[in-house]
Amino acid sequence: MKYQSFIGLEVHIHLLTKTKVFCRCRSAFGDEPNTNVCPVCMGYPGVLPALNIEAMRMGCMVAKALNCTIPERTWFERKQYFYPDMTKNYQISQFASPLGQDGFLELEGRGNSRGALDGKGIKRKVRIKECHLEEDAGKMIHTGTVSLLDYNRAGVSLLEIVTEPDMETGEEAEFFIQELRRMVRYLGVCDGNMEEGSLRADANVSINLPGRGLGRKVEIKNLNSSRFVRLGLNYEIRRQGEALDAGKTVVQETRLWNENRDETFPMRQKENAQDYRYFPEPDLPVFCPDKAFLSSVEKALVELPPERLKRIASEYALAEEQADLICEEKQGADYFENAVAEAEKKGLDKKTAAVRVANWFLSDIKHILHRDGIALRDISSFRLTPARLAGLVSMAASGRVSGKLAKQTVELVIAEDKDPEIIVKEKNWEQLAGVEEIAGVVKTVLAAESAAAEELRAIAELRAIAVTEKRRRTLTAYLVGKVLAATGGRADPKIAGEQITLLL
């Protein structure tokens, strides 16, 4: 039987604050276990939490980027629950008045560029129910019959983004995660490293007959990759459909994803809000954002990926697929636009500069970054700066340096940390464009390669009948190669070919 599916996500992101959300402990991934702790995040009696204002500011930045309303008053509650990895057995969170409310995220594009879809397009508006700030719990490490607790993560600034059940497939949910991840990285509020747990998701899914509304909700907990979100949801939709087809009832519960068996399995019965016995946190005052705070949030916002992608494609006359790859990371898009601007200063028109810079950026530069282990977000430390790339692009466009020598120049820029202009002059790599100089080299090559020259001359006298045309091209390319070898790659191949024809 055909069913309608309803998917909502709860995405948790670690905010890149230097300290935890309610204490001054260092917030960092990978430190020695239980070294970033204090009486506050360990829940000692009598301690008082203090709100990290930077966490609130970052949370509001995400809320604004998701088109949410920031309320005039927002406050924190205690969420009562037995947490083995949080010693005080409650979590300071937001429930009645989250910092961001009633927003949305437009999904539009071909998800296959980042693995979400197989060439199909997505166009969907996903409503954001809320964004709320809370403290994270610690980390439990299970090894054999022993469970270890690391409290370094307890109290880290955590923003939870809750959607309405507006998605229908695992592919759409995967695309949402990818777009949200790119957004928070652009904003600089989260590194988005799902493998480190700084972005993770819980997925809620139910199915029902079309037109009947929501079914019984099942939650898939702690999905740490967008791919697992897709696989887990699609498995769960199939599982629930098979249960209903067999006349069974879907149990409202929380399940976990088993990545080794590609299936979900039960964890516990699903809780309701009343199970947590929320009540206002007595040790934290109500937060009322003033004009100065809201202004700081607005100033910190940047052009977001969907808008930047469309602008770059239009402004620089690039294909959307190219613009999408350029906008993969904010630092990469900044690098591209800075390089184009520098190339324009050197006399190239914007379209020519953009095409040449894009070709270099999407092929050679990305290959070198990957080879050298440099993350795209760290491209600011790359020795081939936007100004240096622009200089190289300008030299190649004007014919001062050949494509082959331009690639060699890039490698020397990286190895020696020098400007391309200096390297080209030191190596005497400027392309020969003088006809007389190239003609002299051609004469020498024709004399040295007399057999090939004689055959080519004979073919030319036959007026290039079809059977000899391929051979003529082969011999010409061979002789051009010899000219390039004799000049260290500096001769203009086009002029060399013309002179070979004239001097036969």
Phi, psi and omega in degrees: 000148182271130181239156173261135181252151181229120184237129172233149182241148169239104185256128180252128178236136173282123177281143185277053174277150181289330180236170182291172190285331183234011176210180185261014179291146178298137177250105184205145179271140171092001178288165178304138183306140173059034175255338179256065183223158178207174180303330182289305183285347175267358173072035178293149180299138173085356181280157182237130176284155174224127186294131172281108186295332179292326176295318178296319180296315179296320178299319179291329175298314178296317180300317179294319179297333178266016175063030179274159172269133175264119185289161178290334179222131177221146184215176184246152176235163171264127178257108187279127178191153177279108178252110175299332184256019172216108195295334184277354176063025165208159179242133174280117186218189175237141181225300186282330183219074180295159186289339177228134186221145170054064177246197177196159174227124178277123174259120179210127177146180177260108185292349185294340180293337176237019170092004186279320183230165180261064178084355180272150180270156176239133172216104184205143175259118180256120179285138176260115180292313183193161167235124179229147183264139179204177176261143178279160173272174177284194183239132177258132180241114183263123179224108182063236180264007184246140173244127179255146181241127175244115185267008179302323183279342181297121179095358178293144182297121183232126175253125178255128180249119185248124178263162168281163182283064188261354180260157186238342183227160175298328179296319178294320179295320178298317180296320177300313180301315182295318179292320178295319179300315180295322180297311184290332175290321176300318181289342180076022183258350181203141179279347175069017181282095184294330180291339177264358178085008181280351169216121180214163188223147164250136183244130177252132183217140172217157177230158179198169175295144181307133179086356182267356180082196185294147173262200178283125188279136172240135179254133172256119193265145167055059175271121188252023170205150180295330178294318178294328175301311181297310183295317181296317181292315180295324175296315184294323177298318178295316182299314181293322178297318179294324179294315180293322178298331180272005179081013181268169178255134176285128181276132175284113187203171172256133181234162177244153179265127176261104185289341179280328181253358180054051177205161176264158176217154186295144175245307179195166174293142184291132179275160171250166183303323183293339179295337183272349178048058178299140165210155186304137177291114186288342186264001179235130180285163174297138179262123179242101183296126179268180183298321181296318179295312181297324177295320179294327177294314181298318182293332183278348181288151180233170173295124187276159187308312182300318180291319181293320178303310181296320181294315181297318179299318182284311186294326184252007177056048179251157173293149181299326179297319177295314180299323179298316180292323178296323183272011181306317176230145180302318182296324177292317178295321176299316180301313180301309184293324177294320180294319178296317179298319178293323178293324176297322178298334181270006173106356178281144174287158188302316184295314179298315180299316183296316181297314182292317179295317179300317180297317178295314185295317187277347180245278187298313186294314179297324178296315181294318178301314179296317180299320185269005177070031179257119178292146181302327180288348178256021185294344178297338179268000182289133184291334174277083183291165176306321180295320179292319177298318179299320178297318180292317178300317180297316179296319180293320181294325181274355180084012180286335180218141181284165180298319181296315181288334176296319178296320178293326178297318179303315181298323179286327174302315181290320183286322188250354180056050178238160176290146178304322180302316181293317181296315181299320179289317179298321182272357183055048184262005180296135186293138176282122179243351180289125184299316183296318181296317179291323179299322178298318178294320180300317179301317180297317180295317180297323179291320181287329182250056188298323181296312179296322180294317180296317179297319180294324179293320178295319178297319180298324180289337177280001181059037169053058172293161190305321186291336182259350185298317180297319179294323179299316180296320180297314181294320180296315179298322179298314181290323175299319178299321177295322177296316179297320179295321181291335181255012181065031179080009187269343181288144175288117184302324181295313180294321178301316178297318179297318181291326176299315179297319183288327188264001178297000000 
